[in-house]
Amino acid sequence: MAIYPIEAAVLKLSETGLPPAQIACRLGIKAKTVLNIRDRFSVNIKQERKLETKLRSQSKRFGDLLRKAGGHR
């Protein structure tokens, strides 16, 4: 997924702790747009964490199966 410069700017300014209204004013966009961008990327981050956890547990189970089968090491 491509990240646009305005989205990068919103995320960077959000990290500094500025309220959405101030970010919107600085960038010349609506506060609602700032909130939408924040929400969109927070969902992506949550999904990535969920996927990482899932893959980690699958990898662990696979390693356990290999050890039981005697094919590991």
Secondary structure, DSSP 8 states (H G I E B T S, - for coil): ----HHHHHHHHHHHTT--HHHHHHHHTS-HHHHHHHHHHHHHHHHHHHHHHHHHHHHHHHHHHHHHHHT---
